[in-house]
């Protein structure tokens, strides 16, 4: 997938119909740029053994939980990188729109399979 056009992330988010279902909107080098809507607490604790994961909050607020650390709230404009191997999960009480930048090899919920887990093919549109 090569995107060679200007994108408006808020407009692109209209294609997302389900929460916790990332959609690939672009790519750069060996990374996918994804959008996801978050609401509720459906993401299980997981980690990515070999890849860091970048979270950027576009709209709303996101609760970031990192194992053995105090949880913290991210608001629109905040960015956080979860380092490889670190157990984490995210949630939100209200609608939240995030951008993720992940290696193309990153599995949505790491090695943990749940009802919200999506493979790469399911993340393409």
N, C-alpha and C positions, 0 to 999 in steps of 0.2 A: 504494500500500500504506500503510495507516494502522494502526499497532499501538496499541491503547488498552487494553493490559492489562499487568500486571506480568510481567516476564520474569526467569528465572534463567538467566544465561548458560551456566553449566555444564550445566544440564539441556537447554537449547536446543542445545548442541553435540552431543547424541546424534543429531540429524538429519543430521549431516555424516558421510558415509561415505567420502569421498575426501580425501586430503591435497591441499593447494594449491587447494582448490575452495571459495572463499568463499560464504557463504550470508547473504543479507540477512535480518536479524531485526527491524529497525525502521528508522524514518527520523525525521529532525528537520530542519525547514526544507528546504534543498536538499541534505541529506546523507543517505547511507545508513549505517546501523550494520550491520556485517557480522561474522560469526564465521568463523574458518578454523582448520583443523588443519594443522600443519606438521610434516613429518618428511622428511629427506633434503635434496637440493640441486637440486630440479627447477625452481625459479623462475629465469628468465634475467635478466641485467642489463637494466634498463629504467628509464624515467622517465615522469613524468606532466607534460607540458609546461605545463599551465595550472592544476594543482591540487596542493595539499599533501595528504599522506596521514598519518593518525595511526595508530600501532601501539601497542596496549596488551597486555601479556602477562598472561594469566589464569592459565595453568598451564604449567609446564615452563620451558625456556629457549630463547631465539631468538638466532641469530647474525645481527647486522645488518652488512651490508657496504655502505659508501658509497664510491663511486669516489674515488680519490686521498686516502683517509683510512684510518687504522687501523680494522679491523673491531672490533666490541665485542659483548659478550654482554648480552642483556637477560634478566632473571629476572622471575618472577611479581611483579606490582605495578608494573613499569617501564613507562614511556610514552615514546615518541619520535615526533617529527614530522619526516618527510622533506619538505623544501621542494620546491616545483614545479621541474621541470627537472633535478633531481639524480639521477644514475644510482645505482641501488641494487638489492640483492637480499637475500633472507633465506633462512636454512636452519636446520635443527635436527637434532642427532644422535638425539634421542629425541622422543617425542610432545610437541607444544607446542600450546597453544590460545591464539589471539590474537583480539582485537577490533580491527577496522579502522573508522575513520570517514573516509569519502571523499565527495567531491561526487558527485552522481548522474551526472555526465558522465565520471567517471574510468573509464578502460579498465583492466581487470584487470592486464595486463602492458604498459601503454602502447601504443606502436606496434609492439612486438615480439610476433609470433605464435609460440606454442610449443604443445607437447602439453598443457600445463596451462592455457592461456588459456581463460577463460570469459567469455561475453558476459553482459549484465545479465539476460536472460531465464533463462540457465542458473544464475544466482545466486539466483533467487527460489525459494521453496518454498511 
